[in-house]
């Protein structure tokens, strides 16, 4: 294709026309299709048209990143009825993506998506000198390190995401698992707990 970016956006929009509405319908009205029990613990989670909540979150975040990028490109075009229609379509698709992400309860996906979207918005500024992108990255890293030592940004983000700041029960689990005898050549057996 001559215009690769538009081709990829068009392809992903057409896939999203199916994946997002079907996932929403399955989660909301057909829970026997759109929900499944977790492999480790039996609690129910929303998966939509995918195989699990993390897959739904991952696919939704890919859609979100492409649509945010496309939104930033469309906002730079001249005002017209086609631009207005495209902005409306992107808004509806982003709302569906947001619903799927909300139902997936995938905090890691949310945090990754927010960070990536902020970077995309930052580099879309017209006043930004793209030749100095390395300087901006180093400056951002230094600011994040200072903010971490000053305000414990990591702890606050983890608390907002609903996860624990520690490895919770994983330390005890690893101590118990590493105590088992294992063969250095053959491992611990087919489909053992290490898999």
N, C-alpha and C positions, 0 to 999 in steps of 0.2 A: 504494500500500500504506500501511496505517496505521503500521506499524513498519518504516521503511525500512532500518534497520541490520540487523535480523534477516532481512529479505528479501535483502539483498546478501550476508550471510554464508551463508544457505541456498543461494543461487545459486552462490556460489564453492565451497562444499563439494561441491555436485553436479558442478560442472565438475572439481574436484580428484579426485573419485571415478574419473573417466575418465583425465584427463591424467597424474596422478602414477603410478598403477599401470602404465598402458600405457608411459609413458616408462621406468620401471624395467625392465619386461619387455623392451622393445626394446633398451635399453642392455645388459642382462645376457645375454639369450638370443637376440636377433635383431640382431646388430651390423650386418647389412646394412641394417636399417631405422633403428636407433638411433644409428648413428655415421656421420659423413661427413668427407670430407677438407676441410681448410681451403682457402679460396680462394687465400690467399697463402702458399704453402709446401708444401702437400700433406700436412701431418701430420694424423692422424686425431683427431677430437674427438667427444665425446658430445653428441648433440643431442636424444635421446629422440624425442618426438612433434613437436618444434618444428623449425625450419629451421636452427638453429645453436646453438652452446654458449651464446652470450650471450642468445639468446632463451629457452633453457631456464633460465638463471640469472635472467633478468628475471621470467618467469612464476612461477618457484618463489619468488622474493622477494616478489612480490605476494601469493601464497598465504600465505607465512610471516607477512607483516605483518598480514593480515586475521585469520589464526588466532591470532597472539599477542594481538591486540586482543580477539578473542572469548574467548580463554583468561582474560585479565584481567577481562573482564565476568563470565564464568562463576564465577570464583573468589570473586566478591562475593555470589553467591547462597547461599541456605540449603542445608545439606547434605541430599542426597536421592539416591535411586538414579538419577534422571534426570541430576542434576548429575554423579554419578560416571561414568555412561555417556558424557556429553558430554565430560568431561575425558579419558576414555580415547580417544574418537574423535579429539579434537584432538591428543592426544599421538601417536597413530598417524599422523595426517596430517602433523604437524610432523616426525616421523622420516622419512617419505617425502620431504618437502620437503628435509630435510637431506641425504638420500642424493642427490637430484637436483642440489642445489647442489654437493655434494662431487664428483660425477661431471662437472659442467659446468666445473670449474676456473676459475670466474669470480671472480677476487679482488676486483674492483671491486664486484660484487654482494654478496659477503660483507661487505665493509667497510661498504657503504651499509646493508645489512640490520642489522648489529650496531648501527650508530649510531642508526638509526630505532627499533629495538627498545628500546635503552637510553632514548631519549627517551620512548617510550610507557610504559615501566615507571616512569620518573621521574614523569611527570605523572599516573600512576594512584594515587600515594600519597594516602591520604585526608587526611593532615596538610598537604598542599600547598595553598597559597592561590592559586587560579587567577587572581585579580585581579592578582597580582604576577608573572605569567608573563614579562612583559617584563624585569623585574628579574632573574629567574632566567636568561633568555637572555643578557643582557648580562654577568652574573656568569660564566656558563659560557664565553662568548667570551673574557673577560679571563683566566680560568684557563687556557684552551687556548693563548692567546698567550704567557702566562708559561711554561707547560710547554714550548711549542715553543722559546722562546729558551733555556730552562734545560736541557731534556733532549733536544731534537731529536725530538719526538714524530713528526713527519712522516717523518723518515728511518727511524725504527724501524718504523712502520706499513708503509712501502713495502718495507722489508727482509723483514718477516713475510709480506707478500703475494706476494713472489717477483718483483716488478718492480724495475727499476733506478731509482735516485733521479734520474737524468738522463734526457734524452730519447733516450739510447742512440745509435743510428745515424740518428735522424731529423734531426739538425742537418745532417749531410752530405747526406742525401737532399734536404732542402729547398734547400740551396745548388745542387745539381745540377738540380733541377726548375725553380727560378726562373731559371736561366741560359738555359733554352729560350725561343725567340722565341714571343710570343703576341700575338694580335690583341685589342685592347681591346674591340672590338665583337663579334666572332664567337668569341672564346675560342681554344681549341687544337684543336677538332675534335670530332666526335661520338664518344662513348665513348673519349675520350682518358684519359691517366693521371690527369687532374684529377677525373675522375668516380669 
